[in-house]
Amino acid sequence: MNHVVIPLNAFDRLEVLKKGQAAFIPLIANSGAFGVEIRRELIQGGIISLPRLKMN
């Protein structure tokens, strides 16, 4: 999977909102995907800067 990017809205919306998007990153990384697409509509609590997301 050289260039597959998994959008986080591919997962159950309520589960992503409950666990947070960062909880799905190890699963996606272990699948061999190239990257993750963070979804603005799945961010709770307002706007989060990209550097802050990167740290999670």
Distance bins in CASP14 RR format, pairs under 12 A and 6 or more apart:
PFRMAT RR
TARGET T0000
AUTHOR 0000-0000-0000
RMODE 2
METHOD distances of the structure
MODEL  1
1 28 0 0 0 0 0 1 0 0 0 0 0
1 29 0 0 0 0 0 1 0 0 0 0 0
1 30 0 0 0 0 0 1 0 0 0 0 0
1 31 1 0 0 1 0 0 0 0 0 0 0
1 32 1 0 1 0 0 0 0 0 0 0 0
1 33 1 0 1 0 0 0 0 0 0 0 0
1 34 1 0 0 1 0 0 0 0 0 0 0
1 35 0 0 0 0 1 0 0 0 0 0 0
2 32 0 0 0 0 1 0 0 0 0 0 0
2 33 0 0 0 0 1 0 0 0 0 0 0
2 34 1 0 0 1 0 0 0 0 0 0 0
2 35 0 0 0 0 0 1 0 0 0 0 0
3 32 0 0 0 0 0 1 0 0 0 0 0
3 33 0 0 0 0 1 0 0 0 0 0 0
3 34 1 0 1 0 0 0 0 0 0 0 0
3 35 0 0 0 0 1 0 0 0 0 0 0
4 10 0 0 0 0 0 1 0 0 0 0 0
4 28 0 0 0 0 1 0 0 0 0 0 0
4 29 0 0 0 0 0 1 0 0 0 0 0
4 31 0 0 0 0 1 0 0 0 0 0 0
4 32 1 0 0 1 0 0 0 0 0 0 0
4 33 1 0 1 0 0 0 0 0 0 0 0
4 34 1 0 1 0 0 0 0 0 0 0 0
4 35 1 0 0 1 0 0 0 0 0 0 0
4 36 0 0 0 0 0 1 0 0 0 0 0
4 37 0 0 0 0 0 1 0 0 0 0 0
5 28 0 0 0 0 1 0 0 0 0 0 0
5 29 0 0 0 0 0 1 0 0 0 0 0
5 31 0 0 0 0 0 1 0 0 0 0 0
5 32 0 0 0 0 0 1 0 0 0 0 0
5 33 1 0 0 1 0 0 0 0 0 0 0
5 34 1 0 1 0 0 0 0 0 0 0 0
5 35 1 0 1 0 0 0 0 0 0 0 0
5 36 1 0 0 1 0 0 0 0 0 0 0
5 37 1 0 1 0 0 0 0 0 0 0 0
5 38 0 0 0 0 0 1 0 0 0 0 0
5 39 0 0 0 0 0 1 0 0 0 0 0
6 16 0 0 0 0 0 1 0 0 0 0 0
6 21 0 0 0 0 0 1 0 0 0 0 0
6 24 0 0 0 0 1 0 0 0 0 0 0
6 25 0 0 0 0 1 0 0 0 0 0 0
6 27 0 0 0 0 1 0 0 0 0 0 0
6 28 1 0 1 0 0 0 0 0 0 0 0
6 29 0 0 0 0 1 0 0 0 0 0 0
6 30 0 0 0 0 0 1 0 0 0 0 0
6 31 1 0 0 1 0 0 0 0 0 0 0
6 32 0 0 0 0 1 0 0 0 0 0 0
6 33 1 0 1 0 0 0 0 0 0 0 0
6 34 0 0 0 0 1 0 0 0 0 0 0
6 35 1 0 0 1 0 0 0 0 0 0 0
6 36 1 0 1 0 0 0 0 0 0 0 0
6 37 1 0 0 1 0 0 0 0 0 0 0
6 38 0 0 0 0 0 1 0 0 0 0 0
6 39 0 0 0 0 0 1 0 0 0 0 0
7 13 0 0 0 0 0 1 0 0 0 0 0
7 16 0 0 0 0 0 1 0 0 0 0 0
7 21 0 0 0 0 0 1 0 0 0 0 0
7 24 0 0 0 0 0 1 0 0 0 0 0
7 28 0 0 0 0 1 0 0 0 0 0 0
7 33 0 0 0 0 0 1 0 0 0 0 0
7 35 0 0 0 0 1 0 0 0 0 0 0
7 36 1 0 0 1 0 0 0 0 0 0 0
7 37 1 1 0 0 0 0 0 0 0 0 0
7 38 0 0 0 0 1 0 0 0 0 0 0
7 39 1 0 0 1 0 0 0 0 0 0 0
7 40 0 0 0 0 0 1 0 0 0 0 0
7 41 0 0 0 0 0 1 0 0 0 0 0
7 42 0 0 0 0 1 0 0 0 0 0 0
8 15 0 0 0 0 0 1 0 0 0 0 0
8 16 1 0 1 0 0 0 0 0 0 0 0
8 17 0 0 0 0 0 1 0 0 0 0 0
8 19 0 0 0 0 0 1 0 0 0 0 0
8 20 0 0 0 0 1 0 0 0 0 0 0
8 21 1 0 1 0 0 0 0 0 0 0 0
8 22 0 0 0 0 1 0 0 0 0 0 0
8 23 0 0 0 0 1 0 0 0 0 0 0
8 24 1 0 1 0 0 0 0 0 0 0 0
8 25 0 0 0 0 1 0 0 0 0 0 0
8 27 0 0 0 0 0 1 0 0 0 0 0
8 28 0 0 0 0 1 0 0 0 0 0 0
8 33 0 0 0 0 0 1 0 0 0 0 0
8 35 0 0 0 0 0 1 0 0 0 0 0
8 36 1 0 0 1 0 0 0 0 0 0 0
8 37 1 0 0 1 0 0 0 0 0 0 0
8 38 1 0 0 1 0 0 0 0 0 0 0
8 39 1 0 1 0 0 0 0 0 0 0 0
8 40 0 0 0 0 0 1 0 0 0 0 0
8 41 0 0 0 0 1 0 0 0 0 0 0
8 42 1 0 1 0 0 0 0 0 0 0 0
8 43 0 0 0 0 1 0 0 0 0 0 0
8 53 0 0 0 0 0 1 0 0 0 0 0
9 15 0 0 0 0 0 1 0 0 0 0 0
9 16 1 0 0 1 0 0 0 0 0 0 0
9 17 0 0 0 0 0 1 0 0 0 0 0
9 21 0 0 0 0 1 0 0 0 0 0 0
9 24 0 0 0 0 0 1 0 0 0 0 0
9 36 0 0 0 0 0 1 0 0 0 0 0
9 37 0 0 0 0 1 0 0 0 0 0 0
9 38 0 0 0 0 1 0 0 0 0 0 0
9 39 1 0 1 0 0 0 0 0 0 0 0
9 40 0 0 0 0 0 1 0 0 0 0 0
9 41 1 0 0 1 0 0 0 0 0 0 0
9 42 1 0 0 1 0 0 0 0 0 0 0
9 43 0 0 0 0 0 1 0 0 0 0 0
10 16 0 0 0 0 1 0 0 0 0 0 0
10 21 0 0 0 0 0 1 0 0 0 0 0
10 24 0 0 0 0 1 0 0 0 0 0 0
10 27 0 0 0 0 0 1 0 0 0 0 0
10 28 0 0 0 0 1 0 0 0 0 0 0
10 31 0 0 0 0 0 1 0 0 0 0 0
10 33 0 0 0 0 0 1 0 0 0 0 0
10 36 0 0 0 0 0 1 0 0 0 0 0
10 37 0 0 0 0 1 0 0 0 0 0 0
10 39 0 0 0 0 1 0 0 0 0 0 0
10 42 0 0 0 0 0 1 0 0 0 0 0
11 17 0 0 0 0 0 1 0 0 0 0 0
11 18 0 0 0 0 0 1 0 0 0 0 0
11 19 0 0 0 0 1 0 0 0 0 0 0
11 20 0 0 0 0 0 1 0 0 0 0 0
11 21 0 0 0 0 1 0 0 0 0 0 0
11 23 0 0 0 0 1 0 0 0 0 0 0
11 24 1 0 1 0 0 0 0 0 0 0 0
11 25 0 0 0 0 0 1 0 0 0 0 0
11 27 0 0 0 0 1 0 0 0 0 0 0
11 28 0 0 0 0 1 0 0 0 0 0 0
11 36 0 0 0 0 0 1 0 0 0 0 0
11 37 0 0 0 0 0 1 0 0 0 0 0
11 39 0 0 0 0 1 0 0 0 0 0 0
11 42 0 0 0 0 1 0 0 0 0 0 0
12 18 0 0 0 0 1 0 0 0 0 0 0
12 19 0 0 0 0 1 0 0 0 0 0 0
12 20 0 0 0 0 0 1 0 0 0 0 0
12 24 0 0 0 0 0 1 0 0 0 0 0
12 42 0 0 0 0 0 1 0 0 0 0 0
13 19 0 0 0 0 0 1 0 0 0 0 0
13 20 0 0 0 0 0 1 0 0 0 0 0
13 21 0 0 0 0 0 1 0 0 0 0 0
13 24 0 0 0 0 0 1 0 0 0 0 0
13 39 0 0 0 0 1 0 0 0 0 0 0
13 41 0 0 0 0 1 0 0 0 0 0 0
13 42 1 0 0 1 0 0 0 0 0 0 0
13 44 0 0 0 0 0 1 0 0 0 0 0
14 20 0 0 0 0 0 1 0 0 0 0 0
14 42 0 0 0 0 0 1 0 0 0 0 0
14 44 0 0 0 0 0 1 0 0 0 0 0
15 21 0 0 0 0 0 1 0 0 0 0 0
15 23 0 0 0 0 1 0 0 0 0 0 0
15 24 0 0 0 0 1 0 0 0 0 0 0
15 27 0 0 0 0 0 1 0 0 0 0 0
15 42 0 0 0 0 0 1 0 0 0 0 0
16 22 0 0 0 0 0 1 0 0 0 0 0
16 23 0 0 0 0 1 0 0 0 0 0 0
16 24 1 0 0 1 0 0 0 0 0 0 0
16 25 0 0 0 0 0 1 0 0 0 0 0
16 27 0 0 0 0 0 1 0 0 0 0 0
16 28 0 0 0 0 0 1 0 0 0 0 0
16 36 0 0 0 0 0 1 0 0 0 0 0
16 38 0 0 0 0 0 1 0 0 0 0 0
16 39 1 0 0 1 0 0 0 0 0 0 0
16 41 0 0 0 0 1 0 0 0 0 0 0
16 42 1 0 1 0 0 0 0 0 0 0 0
16 43 0 0 0 0 1 0 0 0 0 0 0
16 44 0 0 0 0 1 0 0 0 0 0 0
17 23 0 0 0 0 0 1 0 0 0 0 0
17 24 0 0 0 0 0 1 0 0 0 0 0
17 39 0 0 0 0 0 1 0 0 0 0 0
17 41 0 0 0 0 1 0 0 0 0 0 0
17 42 1 0 0 1 0 0 0 0 0 0 0
17 43 0 0 0 0 1 0 0 0 0 0 0
17 44 1 0 0 1 0 0 0 0 0 0 0
17 45 0 0 0 0 0 1 0 0 0 0 0
18 24 0 0 0 0 0 1 0 0 0 0 0
18 42 0 0 0 0 0 1 0 0 0 0 0
18 44 0 0 0 0 1 0 0 0 0 0 0
19 25 0 0 0 0 0 1 0 0 0 0 0
19 26 0 0 0 0 0 1 0 0 0 0 0
19 27 0 0 0 0 0 1 0 0 0 0 0
19 42 0 0 0 0 0 1 0 0 0 0 0
19 44 0 0 0 0 0 1 0 0 0 0 0
20 38 0 0 0 0 0 1 0 0 0 0 0
20 39 0 0 0 0 0 1 0 0 0 0 0
20 42 1 0 0 1 0 0 0 0 0 0 0
20 43 0 0 0 0 1 0 0 0 0 0 0
20 44 1 0 0 1 0 0 0 0 0 0 0
20 45 0 0 0 0 0 1 0 0 0 0 0
20 48 0 0 0 0 0 1 0 0 0 0 0
20 53 0 0 0 0 0 1 0 0 0 0 0
20 56 0 0 0 0 1 0 0 0 0 0 0
21 27 0 0 0 0 0 1 0 0 0 0 0
21 28 0 0 0 0 0 1 0 0 0 0 0
21 36 1 0 0 1 0 0 0 0 0 0 0
21 37 0 0 0 0 1 0 0 0 0 0 0
21 38 1 0 1 0 0 0 0 0 0 0 0
21 39 1 0 0 1 0 0 0 0 0 0 0
21 40 0 0 0 0 0 1 0 0 0 0 0
21 41 0 0 0 0 0 1 0 0 0 0 0
21 42 1 0 1 0 0 0 0 0 0 0 0
21 43 1 0 0 1 0 0 0 0 0 0 0
21 44 0 0 0 0 1 0 0 0 0 0 0
21 48 0 0 0 0 1 0 0 0 0 0 0
21 53 1 0 0 1 0 0 0 0 0 0 0
21 56 0 0 0 0 1 0 0 0 0 0 0
22 28 0 0 0 0 0 1 0 0 0 0 0
22 29 0 0 0 0 0 1 0 0 0 0 0
22 36 0 0 0 0 1 0 0 0 0 0 0
22 38 0 0 0 0 1 0 0 0 0 0 0
22 42 0 0 0 0 0 1 0 0 0 0 0
22 43 0 0 0 0 0 1 0 0 0 0 0
22 44 0 0 0 0 0 1 0 0 0 0 0
22 48 0 0 0 0 0 1 0 0 0 0 0
22 52 0 0 0 0 0 1 0 0 0 0 0
22 53 1 0 0 1 0 0 0 0 0 0 0
22 54 0 0 0 0 0 1 0 0 0 0 0
22 55 0 0 0 0 1 0 0 0 0 0 0
22 56 1 0 1 0 0 0 0 0 0 0 0
23 36 0 0 0 0 0 1 0 0 0 0 0
23 42 0 0 0 0 0 1 0 0 0 0 0
23 56 0 0 0 0 1 0 0 0 0 0 0
24 30 0 0 0 0 0 1 0 0 0 0 0
24 31 0 0 0 0 0 1 0 0 0 0 0
24 33 0 0 0 0 0 1 0 0 0 0 0
24 35 0 0 0 0 0 1 0 0 0 0 0
24 36 1 0 0 1 0 0 0 0 0 0 0
24 37 0 0 0 0 0 1 0 0 0 0 0
24 38 0 0 0 0 0 1 0 0 0 0 0
24 39 0 0 0 0 0 1 0 0 0 0 0
24 42 0 0 0 0 1 0 0 0 0 0 0
24 56 0 0 0 0 0 1 0 0 0 0 0
25 31 0 0 0 0 0 1 0 0 0 0 0
25 32 0 0 0 0 0 1 0 0 0 0 0
25 33 0 0 0 0 1 0 0 0 0 0 0
25 35 0 0 0 0 1 0 0 0 0 0 0
25 36 1 0 1 0 0 0 0 0 0 0 0
25 37 0 0 0 0 0 1 0 0 0 0 0
25 38 0 0 0 0 1 0 0 0 0 0 0
25 53 0 0 0 0 1 0 0 0 0 0 0
25 54 0 0 0 0 0 1 0 0 0 0 0
25 55 0 0 0 0 0 1 0 0 0 0 0
25 56 1 0 0 1 0 0 0 0 0 0 0
26 32 0 0 0 0 0 1 0 0 0 0 0
26 33 0 0 0 0 0 1 0 0 0 0 0
26 36 0 0 0 0 0 1 0 0 0 0 0
26 56 0 0 0 0 0 1 0 0 0 0 0
27 33 0 0 0 0 1 0 0 0 0 0 0
27 35 0 0 0 0 0 1 0 0 0 0 0
27 36 0 0 0 0 1 0 0 0 0 0 0
28 34 0 0 0 0 1 0 0 0 0 0 0
28 35 1 0 0 1 0 0 0 0 0 0 0
28 36 1 0 1 0 0 0 0 0 0 0 0
28 37 0 0 0 0 1 0 0 0 0 0 0
28 38 0 0 0 0 0 1 0 0 0 0 0
29 35 1 0 0 1 0 0 0 0 0 0 0
29 36 1 0 0 1 0 0 0 0 0 0 0
30 36 0 0 0 0 0 1 0 0 0 0 0
36 42 0 0 0 0 0 1 0 0 0 0 0
36 53 0 0 0 0 1 0 0 0 0 0 0
36 54 0 0 0 0 0 1 0 0 0 0 0
36 56 0 0 0 0 0 1 0 0 0 0 0
37 53 0 0 0 0 0 1 0 0 0 0 0
38 47 0 0 0 0 0 1 0 0 0 0 0
38 48 0 0 0 0 1 0 0 0 0 0 0
38 49 0 0 0 0 0 1 0 0 0 0 0
38 50 0 0 0 0 1 0 0 0 0 0 0
38 52 0 0 0 0 0 1 0 0 0 0 0
38 53 1 0 1 0 0 0 0 0 0 0 0
38 54 0 0 0 0 1 0 0 0 0 0 0
38 56 0 0 0 0 1 0 0 0 0 0 0
39 48 0 0 0 0 0 1 0 0 0 0 0
39 53 0 0 0 0 0 1 0 0 0 0 0
40 46 0 0 0 0 1 0 0 0 0 0 0
40 47 0 0 0 0 1 0 0 0 0 0 0
40 48 0 0 0 0 1 0 0 0 0 0 0
40 50 0 0 0 0 0 1 0 0 0 0 0
40 53 0 0 0 0 0 1 0 0 0 0 0
42 48 0 0 0 0 0 1 0 0 0 0 0
42 53 0 0 0 0 0 1 0 0 0 0 0
43 49 0 0 0 0 0 1 0 0 0 0 0
43 50 0 0 0 0 0 1 0 0 0 0 0
43 52 0 0 0 0 0 1 0 0 0 0 0
43 53 0 0 0 0 1 0 0 0 0 0 0
43 56 0 0 0 0 0 1 0 0 0 0 0
46 52 0 0 0 0 0 1 0 0 0 0 0
47 53 0 0 0 0 0 1 0 0 0 0 0
48 54 0 0 0 0 0 1 0 0 0 0 0
48 55 0 0 0 0 0 1 0 0 0 0 0
48 56 0 0 0 0 1 0 0 0 0 0 0
49 55 0 0 0 0 1 0 0 0 0 0 0
49 56 0 0 0 0 0 1 0 0 0 0 0
50 56 0 0 0 0 0 1 0 0 0 0 0
END
